Amino acid sequence: MWFRFCLLLASATTAAADNDPVTGLARAEGVELVGAHCLVCHSSRLIVQNQLSREGWRQTIRHMQKNHNLWPLGEAEDLIVDYLVVNYGPLASSNRRRGNLPYLD
């Protein structure tokens, strides 16, 4: 599992600028699964705008399964989550939001 994650991470750094012109998603291992399971119901913008951790993506999947009839992903779930974390995880973007101002906390 760790080896597969490292390979995804390495491929993501070279593929970050190589986005699919139709979906806008990063071309990397797992993008086909994301297209088949995620883009069936919603736009890729919902994926691109989020920067979630592994647990955050899993919670999002569980929410969609519970509330929006997303089918069981089976073995594809780990590959989908790996893709999402590498390409749309908290560290995948250098354009991260700043923290709240002190008076807003």
N, C-alpha and C positions, 0 to 999 in steps of 0.2 A: 504494500500500500504506500509506504513512504517513498519507495523508488518511483512508483507511478506518479506520485505528487511532485517529486523533483523534476521528472521529465515534463510534466505539464507546466511547471513553473518556468523551466528553461525555454520551452516552446512559446510560452506566453510573452516572454520578454522580447523575442524576435518577432512575434506575431502581433504585438500590441498596436502597431501602426497599420497592420494589415486587416482591416475590418471588411466584412462582407458588404458590398454596396447596397444590397437589397434589404438585409435585416439590420445592418449596423453593428452586428455582433462581431467580436474578435474571432478570427479564423484560427481555431486551435482544436485539439482533440476534444471531442465531446459536443462540439457545436451542432452536429447533426441531431444528437439526442435532445438537446435543448430545443431545437427547431421542431422536432417531432412531438415533444411532450409539453412544451411551454407556449410556443408561438401558435399553437392550434387555437388557443383561447384568447390570447392577448398580445399586444404589441411588444416588440423587443425594448421599447422605451421603458417599460416597467422593470426590466432587468438592468438596463444600462444606468438608470437613475439611482439604483441602490448600490450600496457598498457594504454588504453584510458579511459577517463572519460565517464560518462553517455552521455553527449552531443557529445563527440567524437564518441562513438559507434553509436549513432543515425545518425550523419552526415555520417558515413561510410555506414550505411544501406541505407540512402537516395541517396548517390552516386551510390551504386550498383543498386538501383532501377532505377535511371535515366539513367545510362550509361551501365549497364550490364544485364538488363532485370530481375532483381530480382523481384519476384511477391510481391504483398501486403501481409504483415505478419499478419494483423488483430490483434486480441487479443493476439496472440503469441508474438508480438513484445515486449511488456512490460516484459514478462517472459524471453525472450531471452536477452534483454538488462540488466535485473537484474542479470542474470547468468554471463554475460560478465563483468559487473562492479565488481561483488563480486570476481570473479575468475581471471579476467584479466584487472582489473582497475588499476589506478595509485598507489594505496596502497596495491594491492594484492601481490606484490613481494617485498621481501627485497633485491633483486638483481637489484635495479634500477640503471639506468645510471647516472653518475655524470653530473653536469652541464658543459657548455662550459667553456673553459679556458678564462680568461679575455680578452686576445688579439684576441679571435675569435668572440667576440660579436659585 
